[in-house]
Structure formats: C-alpha cells, structure tokens
Amino acid sequence: MAIRVKKEEVLKSMTKLCKILLCVLCLTMTGVMNPAITFSQSAKESAGEGPAVQEASGEIVSVDAANQTVVVKVKQNEAGETFQEVKLLVGTNTMIDSESSSLTISDLKPGNRVTIVYETTANGINKANSIMVK
C-alpha cells in the first residue's frame, strides 16, 4: 500500500515548521526566551523547587582557593552608587573562563572584572555556576 502525499501539503508543513523554528531562534537571540537561564529560573520558581539562578557583574575582592570561595563586589542599583559583596562557593562543576581560555580558581585575582551566574540555596549559600573573566 503506497501513501500518496501532495507536494503542496509537504511544502506547507515545512514552511510552518520553519516559521516556528525562526520565531524560537529570534526569541532566544533577543533574550526574551533564554532556555539556559530565564526558562529554568521561572520554571523552578513557579514550581517552588530549587534556587533561582541569578546573574551579576562586578569586581573580585578576594579569592580563597583553599576554601574554594570568591568574593565579588557587585552593583546593587543602576546608578552604581550602592555595592554588595557576594561570597560564592566555587565547586568542581563551576565553569571559569576568560575570552581566550578556561581557568581555575587559582587563576582568579582581586581586581578581575567578572560576570557571575550563581544560585542561592535554601540555607543561604551562593553556589557559582559560571564565572566569566572580562
């Protein structure tokens, strides 16, 4: 038994699929839908499970490689008048990168400008997911 599909129906389906994929790509590129951060954060928050993912930029104040912690001074407001120090636990799964290479906690130095992505656990510990050195 042969299945006959009209060429027009296939083209119509393919066009619709391409439009959907293009919309998803555009939303992702504009930051409206960031599957890595925004979606997972809102899904966790609405489900009431797990810590919310946060992102901040600032300057490293101190590095304690022995205790696997880094303290970063970040702006609390847009005007940059108020700062907050965020102490981060850097685990084995934390990705530490610069524009040109992967780094370790030992490569981090006070004064480095960084962007951090982290989660605050229920007991108040800030766990670093990634640290990008600028």
C-alpha positions as CSV (number, residue, x, y, z in Angstrom):
1,M,0.0,0.0,0.0
2,A,1.5,3.3,-1.1
3,I,0.9,6.5,0.7
4,R,0.5,9.5,-1.5
5,V,1.3,12.9,-0.2
6,K,0.7,16.0,-2.2
7,K,3.7,18.2,-2.8
8,E,1.8,21.3,-1.7
9,E,0.9,19.7,1.7
10,V,4.6,18.9,2.3
11,L,5.7,22.4,1.4
12,K,3.0,23.9,3.6
13,S,4.1,21.8,6.6
14,M,7.8,22.6,6.0
15,T,7.0,26.3,5.8
16,K,5.1,26.2,9.0
17,L,7.9,24.4,10.8
18,C,10.5,26.8,9.5
19,K,8.4,29.8,10.8
20,I,8.1,28.2,14.2
21,L,11.9,27.5,14.4
22,L,12.7,31.0,13.3
23,C,10.4,32.5,16.0
24,V,12.1,30.4,18.7
25,L,15.5,31.4,17.4
26,C,14.6,35.1,17.3
27,L,13.2,35.0,20.9
28,T,16.2,33.2,22.2
29,M,18.6,35.7,20.5
30,T,16.8,38.7,21.8
31,G,16.9,37.3,25.4
32,V,13.1,37.1,25.7
33,M,13.4,33.4,25.9
34,N,16.8,32.2,27.3
35,P,16.4,28.4,27.8
36,A,19.5,28.2,29.9
37,I,18.6,30.8,32.5
38,T,15.2,32.5,32.1
39,F,13.1,29.4,31.5
40,S,14.8,27.2,34.1
41,Q,14.6,30.0,36.6
42,S,10.9,30.7,36.1
43,A,10.1,27.0,36.0
44,K,11.8,26.4,39.3
45,E,10.3,29.4,40.9
46,S,6.8,28.6,39.8
47,A,7.1,25.0,40.9
48,G,8.5,26.1,44.2
49,E,11.6,24.0,43.8
50,G,15.3,24.7,43.9
51,P,17.1,28.0,44.0
52,A,16.7,30.7,41.4
53,V,19.5,31.5,39.0
54,Q,21.0,35.0,39.2
55,E,23.5,36.9,37.1
56,A,25.7,39.9,38.2
57,S,28.8,41.7,37.1
58,G,31.4,43.2,39.3
59,E,35.0,43.0,40.6
60,I,36.7,40.3,42.6
61,V,37.5,41.4,46.1
62,S,39.2,38.2,47.4
63,V,39.9,34.7,46.4
64,D,40.3,31.8,48.9
65,A,41.4,28.8,46.8
66,A,41.9,26.6,49.9
67,N,38.2,27.1,50.9
68,Q,37.0,27.3,47.2
69,T,35.4,30.7,47.7
70,V,35.5,34.0,45.8
71,V,34.0,37.4,47.0
72,V,32.7,39.7,44.2
73,K,31.6,43.3,44.7
74,V,28.5,43.9,42.5
75,K,26.3,47.0,41.9
76,Q,23.0,46.9,43.8
77,N,21.5,49.7,41.6
78,E,21.7,51.0,38.1
79,A,23.4,54.2,39.2
80,G,26.3,52.2,40.7
81,E,26.1,54.1,44.0
82,T,25.5,51.1,46.2
83,F,27.5,47.9,46.1
84,Q,27.1,44.5,47.7
85,E,29.7,41.8,48.3
86,V,28.6,38.3,47.2
87,K,30.5,35.4,48.6
88,L,30.5,32.5,46.1
89,L,31.3,28.8,46.7
90,V,33.3,27.6,43.6
91,G,32.7,23.9,43.1
92,T,34.2,21.3,40.7
93,N,31.3,22.0,38.3
94,T,31.8,25.7,38.2
95,M,32.9,26.9,34.7
96,I,35.6,29.5,35.0
97,D,36.5,31.1,31.6
98,S,38.1,34.2,30.1
99,E,37.7,35.3,26.5
100,S,40.5,33.1,25.4
101,S,40.8,30.1,27.7
102,S,39.4,28.0,30.6
103,L,40.7,29.0,34.0
104,T,40.8,27.6,37.6
105,I,40.1,29.3,40.9
106,S,43.9,29.8,41.3
107,D,43.9,32.0,38.2
108,L,41.4,34.4,39.7
109,K,42.8,37.6,41.2
110,P,41.4,40.5,43.2
111,G,40.6,43.3,40.8
112,N,39.5,41.0,38.0
113,R,36.2,42.2,36.3
114,V,33.8,39.2,36.1
115,T,30.3,38.2,35.2
116,I,28.9,35.6,37.6
117,V,26.0,33.2,37.3
118,Y,25.0,31.7,40.6
119,E,22.2,30.1,42.7
120,T,21.4,30.9,46.3
121,T,20.5,27.7,48.2
122,A,17.8,27.5,50.8
123,N,20.4,27.7,53.6
124,G,21.8,31.0,52.0
125,I,24.9,29.6,50.2
126,N,25.7,31.2,46.9
127,K,26.9,28.5,44.5
128,A,28.7,29.7,41.4
129,N,27.6,28.1,38.2
130,S,30.0,30.1,36.0
131,I,32.5,32.9,36.3
132,M,33.5,34.8,33.1
133,V,36.6,37.0,33.5
134,K,36.4,40.1,31.2
